[in-house]
């Protein structure tokens, strides 16, 4: 997981972590990469960070 938290509020980060742990513990064993809930959460977070960087006109950290 990327450490870049640009544009992510504290509440979002806490609830994201709770959802990620919940999916890790109670989620399905294996799914296709497109249907995997953990991957979907990671992609959602990356999209939000990229959108915040685009709005601010900065470059995301690698």
Chimera marker file (.cmm) of the C-alpha trace (Angstrom):
<marker_set name="trace">
<marker id="1" x="0.000" y="0.000" z="0.000" r="1" g="1" b="0" radius="0.5"/>
<marker id="2" x="1.310" y="3.451" z="-0.890" r="1" g="1" b="0" radius="0.5"/>
<marker id="3" x="2.086" y="5.800" z="1.971" r="1" g="1" b="0" radius="0.5"/>
<marker id="4" x="0.798" y="8.834" z="0.062" r="1" g="1" b="0" radius="0.5"/>
<marker id="5" x="-2.227" y="10.168" z="1.948" r="1" g="1" b="0" radius="0.5"/>
<marker id="6" x="-2.829" y="13.307" z="-0.086" r="1" g="1" b="0" radius="0.5"/>
<marker id="7" x="-6.524" y="14.169" z="-0.112" r="1" g="1" b="0" radius="0.5"/>
<marker id="8" x="-7.517" y="11.436" z="2.362" r="1" g="1" b="0" radius="0.5"/>
<marker id="9" x="-9.115" y="12.576" z="5.596" r="1" g="1" b="0" radius="0.5"/>
<marker id="10" x="-8.394" y="10.894" z="8.909" r="1" g="1" b="0" radius="0.5"/>
<marker id="11" x="-11.934" y="9.488" z="9.026" r="1" g="1" b="0" radius="0.5"/>
<marker id="12" x="-11.604" y="8.020" z="5.523" r="1" g="1" b="0" radius="0.5"/>
<marker id="13" x="-8.250" y="6.432" z="6.377" r="1" g="1" b="0" radius="0.5"/>
<marker id="14" x="-9.633" y="4.866" z="9.579" r="1" g="1" b="0" radius="0.5"/>
<marker id="15" x="-12.748" y="3.491" z="7.878" r="1" g="1" b="0" radius="0.5"/>
<marker id="16" x="-10.690" y="2.304" z="4.908" r="1" g="1" b="0" radius="0.5"/>
<marker id="17" x="-8.417" y="0.353" z="7.262" r="1" g="1" b="0" radius="0.5"/>
<marker id="18" x="-11.441" y="-1.168" z="9.051" r="1" g="1" b="0" radius="0.5"/>
<marker id="19" x="-12.966" y="-2.203" z="5.703" r="1" g="1" b="0" radius="0.5"/>
<marker id="20" x="-9.629" y="-3.620" z="4.498" r="1" g="1" b="0" radius="0.5"/>
<marker id="21" x="-9.192" y="-5.695" z="7.663" r="1" g="1" b="0" radius="0.5"/>
<marker id="22" x="-12.828" y="-6.824" z="7.478" r="1" g="1" b="0" radius="0.5"/>
<marker id="23" x="-12.422" y="-7.971" z="3.891" r="1" g="1" b="0" radius="0.5"/>
<marker id="24" x="-9.144" y="-9.687" z="4.790" r="1" g="1" b="0" radius="0.5"/>
<marker id="25" x="-10.740" y="-11.645" z="7.630" r="1" g="1" b="0" radius="0.5"/>
<marker id="26" x="-14.323" y="-12.171" z="6.464" r="1" g="1" b="0" radius="0.5"/>
<marker id="27" x="-13.977" y="-11.810" z="2.695" r="1" g="1" b="0" radius="0.5"/>
<marker id="28" x="-13.911" y="-14.526" z="0.078" r="1" g="1" b="0" radius="0.5"/>
<marker id="29" x="-10.919" y="-16.845" z="-0.145" r="1" g="1" b="0" radius="0.5"/>
<marker id="30" x="-10.025" y="-16.255" z="-3.799" r="1" g="1" b="0" radius="0.5"/>
<marker id="31" x="-11.512" y="-14.304" z="-6.645" r="1" g="1" b="0" radius="0.5"/>
<marker id="32" x="-10.405" y="-13.034" z="-10.020" r="1" g="1" b="0" radius="0.5"/>
<marker id="33" x="-8.223" y="-9.906" z="-9.778" r="1" g="1" b="0" radius="0.5"/>
<marker id="34" x="-11.077" y="-7.774" z="-11.137" r="1" g="1" b="0" radius="0.5"/>
<marker id="35" x="-13.479" y="-9.015" z="-8.456" r="1" g="1" b="0" radius="0.5"/>
<marker id="36" x="-11.120" y="-9.135" z="-5.464" r="1" g="1" b="0" radius="0.5"/>
<marker id="37" x="-12.449" y="-6.780" z="-2.734" r="1" g="1" b="0" radius="0.5"/>
<marker id="38" x="-8.970" y="-6.035" z="-1.348" r="1" g="1" b="0" radius="0.5"/>
<marker id="39" x="-7.716" y="-5.007" z="-4.775" r="1" g="1" b="0" radius="0.5"/>
<marker id="40" x="-10.847" y="-2.912" z="-5.295" r="1" g="1" b="0" radius="0.5"/>
<marker id="41" x="-10.198" y="-1.053" z="-2.030" r="1" g="1" b="0" radius="0.5"/>
<marker id="42" x="-6.581" y="-0.418" z="-3.015" r="1" g="1" b="0" radius="0.5"/>
<marker id="43" x="-7.607" y="0.869" z="-6.456" r="1" g="1" b="0" radius="0.5"/>
<marker id="44" x="-10.264" y="3.126" z="-4.889" r="1" g="1" b="0" radius="0.5"/>
<marker id="45" x="-7.661" y="4.634" z="-2.565" r="1" g="1" b="0" radius="0.5"/>
<marker id="46" x="-5.199" y="5.141" z="-5.436" r="1" g="1" b="0" radius="0.5"/>
<marker id="47" x="-7.895" y="6.891" z="-7.501" r="1" g="1" b="0" radius="0.5"/>
<marker id="48" x="-8.726" y="9.265" z="-4.647" r="1" g="1" b="0" radius="0.5"/>
<marker id="49" x="-5.054" y="10.148" z="-4.111" r="1" g="1" b="0" radius="0.5"/>
<marker id="50" x="-4.514" y="10.663" z="-7.856" r="1" g="1" b="0" radius="0.5"/>
<marker id="51" x="-7.604" y="12.905" z="-8.055" r="1" g="1" b="0" radius="0.5"/>
<marker id="52" x="-6.363" y="14.986" z="-5.101" r="1" g="1" b="0" radius="0.5"/>
<marker id="53" x="-2.956" y="15.392" z="-6.751" r="1" g="1" b="0" radius="0.5"/>
<marker id="54" x="-4.571" y="16.373" z="-10.049" r="1" g="1" b="0" radius="0.5"/>
<marker id="55" x="-6.738" y="18.970" z="-8.299" r="1" g="1" b="0" radius="0.5"/>
<marker id="56" x="-3.726" y="20.393" z="-6.437" r="1" g="1" b="0" radius="0.5"/>
<marker id="57" x="-1.478" y="20.268" z="-9.481" r="1" g="1" b="0" radius="0.5"/>
<marker id="58" x="1.182" y="18.194" z="-7.737" r="1" g="1" b="0" radius="0.5"/>
<marker id="59" x="2.894" y="14.976" z="-8.693" r="1" g="1" b="0" radius="0.5"/>
<marker id="60" x="2.130" y="11.799" z="-6.720" r="1" g="1" b="0" radius="0.5"/>
<marker id="61" x="4.939" y="10.200" z="-4.772" r="1" g="1" b="0" radius="0.5"/>
<marker id="62" x="6.325" y="6.977" z="-6.182" r="1" g="1" b="0" radius="0.5"/>
<link id1="1" id2="2" r="1" g="1" b="0" radius="0.2"/>
<link id1="2" id2="3" r="1" g="1" b="0" radius="0.2"/>
<link id1="3" id2="4" r="1" g="1" b="0" radius="0.2"/>
<link id1="4" id2="5" r="1" g="1" b="0" radius="0.2"/>
<link id1="5" id2="6" r="1" g="1" b="0" radius="0.2"/>
<link id1="6" id2="7" r="1" g="1" b="0" radius="0.2"/>
<link id1="7" id2="8" r="1" g="1" b="0" radius="0.2"/>
<link id1="8" id2="9" r="1" g="1" b="0" radius="0.2"/>
<link id1="9" id2="10" r="1" g="1" b="0" radius="0.2"/>
<link id1="10" id2="11" r="1" g="1" b="0" radius="0.2"/>
<link id1="11" id2="12" r="1" g="1" b="0" radius="0.2"/>
<link id1="12" id2="13" r="1" g="1" b="0" radius="0.2"/>
<link id1="13" id2="14" r="1" g="1" b="0" radius="0.2"/>
<link id1="14" id2="15" r="1" g="1" b="0" radius="0.2"/>
<link id1="15" id2="16" r="1" g="1" b="0" radius="0.2"/>
<link id1="16" id2="17" r="1" g="1" b="0" radius="0.2"/>
<link id1="17" id2="18" r="1" g="1" b="0" radius="0.2"/>
<link id1="18" id2="19" r="1" g="1" b="0" radius="0.2"/>
<link id1="19" id2="20" r="1" g="1" b="0" radius="0.2"/>
<link id1="20" id2="21" r="1" g="1" b="0" radius="0.2"/>
<link id1="21" id2="22" r="1" g="1" b="0" radius="0.2"/>
<link id1="22" id2="23" r="1" g="1" b="0" radius="0.2"/>
<link id1="23" id2="24" r="1" g="1" b="0" radius="0.2"/>
<link id1="24" id2="25" r="1" g="1" b="0" radius="0.2"/>
<link id1="25" id2="26" r="1" g="1" b="0" radius="0.2"/>
<link id1="26" id2="27" r="1" g="1" b="0" radius="0.2"/>
<link id1="27" id2="28" r="1" g="1" b="0" radius="0.2"/>
<link id1="28" id2="29" r="1" g="1" b="0" radius="0.2"/>
<link id1="29" id2="30" r="1" g="1" b="0" radius="0.2"/>
<link id1="30" id2="31" r="1" g="1" b="0" radius="0.2"/>
<link id1="31" id2="32" r="1" g="1" b="0" radius="0.2"/>
<link id1="32" id2="33" r="1" g="1" b="0" radius="0.2"/>
<link id1="33" id2="34" r="1" g="1" b="0" radius="0.2"/>
<link id1="34" id2="35" r="1" g="1" b="0" radius="0.2"/>
<link id1="35" id2="36" r="1" g="1" b="0" radius="0.2"/>
<link id1="36" id2="37" r="1" g="1" b="0" radius="0.2"/>
<link id1="37" id2="38" r="1" g="1" b="0" radius="0.2"/>
<link id1="38" id2="39" r="1" g="1" b="0" radius="0.2"/>
<link id1="39" id2="40" r="1" g="1" b="0" radius="0.2"/>
<link id1="40" id2="41" r="1" g="1" b="0" radius="0.2"/>
<link id1="41" id2="42" r="1" g="1" b="0" radius="0.2"/>
<link id1="42" id2="43" r="1" g="1" b="0" radius="0.2"/>
<link id1="43" id2="44" r="1" g="1" b="0" radius="0.2"/>
<link id1="44" id2="45" r="1" g="1" b="0" radius="0.2"/>
<link id1="45" id2="46" r="1" g="1" b="0" radius="0.2"/>
<link id1="46" id2="47" r="1" g="1" b="0" radius="0.2"/>
<link id1="47" id2="48" r="1" g="1" b="0" radius="0.2"/>
<link id1="48" id2="49" r="1" g="1" b="0" radius="0.2"/>
<link id1="49" id2="50" r="1" g="1" b="0" radius="0.2"/>
<link id1="50" id2="51" r="1" g="1" b="0" radius="0.2"/>
<link id1="51" id2="52" r="1" g="1" b="0" radius="0.2"/>
<link id1="52" id2="53" r="1" g="1" b="0" radius="0.2"/>
<link id1="53" id2="54" r="1" g="1" b="0" radius="0.2"/>
<link id1="54" id2="55" r="1" g="1" b="0" radius="0.2"/>
<link id1="55" id2="56" r="1" g="1" b="0" radius="0.2"/>
<link id1="56" id2="57" r="1" g="1" b="0" radius="0.2"/>
<link id1="57" id2="58" r="1" g="1" b="0" radius="0.2"/>
<link id1="58" id2="59" r="1" g="1" b="0" radius="0.2"/>
<link id1="59" id2="60" r="1" g="1" b="0" radius="0.2"/>
<link id1="60" id2="61" r="1" g="1" b="0" radius="0.2"/>
<link id1="61" id2="62" r="1" g="1" b="0" radius="0.2"/>
</marker_set>
